Amino acid sequence: AQMTGEYLQFLESLGIIRTGITILIWELGLTGISTVLLCLSFVFVDALKLSKNNNNGLIKTLGIAMVSIIPIYISTSAYFNLTQILIINVPFWMLCGFVVKYSYRKNQLPKKCFA
């Protein structure tokens, strides 16, 4: 979709059009962007829980990595349009899915499995 309007040229001169936050706000609205941030905060909390896991080193490493990556992803989207860069987005959302899966699995298994 092509963006048009009275202030488009002014916003392009400031570089505001090309950031990920502005594109998400224009495409999804404030409700959509708040939903994305809410989902990322849920994934962050799940990753924090996984980073405290003492049993499995790989799952703990995934949790620590995502605790580090999510704030960088959110803060970088204010400066760059990360929604268009598939080489970053596909692994990021795939790892978010792994975090949610293992966090759910940790809650479903008996406590002795994650001693």
Stockholm file with secondary structure:
# STOCKHOLM 1.0

chainA/1-115         AQMTGEYLQFLESLGIIRTGITILIWELGLTGISTVLLCLSFVFVDALKLSKNNNNGLIKTLGIAMVSIIPIYISTSAYFNLTQILIINVPFWMLCGFVVKYSYRKNQLPKKCFA
#=GR chainA/1-115 SS CCCCSTTHHHHHHHTCTTSHHHHHHHHHHHHHHHHHHHHHHHHHHHHHHHHTCSSCHHHHHHHHHHHHHHHHHHHHTTTSCGGGCHHHHHHHHHHHHHHHHHHHHHHHSCGGGGC
#=GC SS_cons         CCCCSTTHHHHHHHTCTTSHHHHHHHHHHHHHHHHHHHHHHHHHHHHHHHHTCSSCHHHHHHHHHHHHHHHHHHHHTTTSCGGGCHHHHHHHHHHHHHHHHHHHHHHHSCGGGGC
//
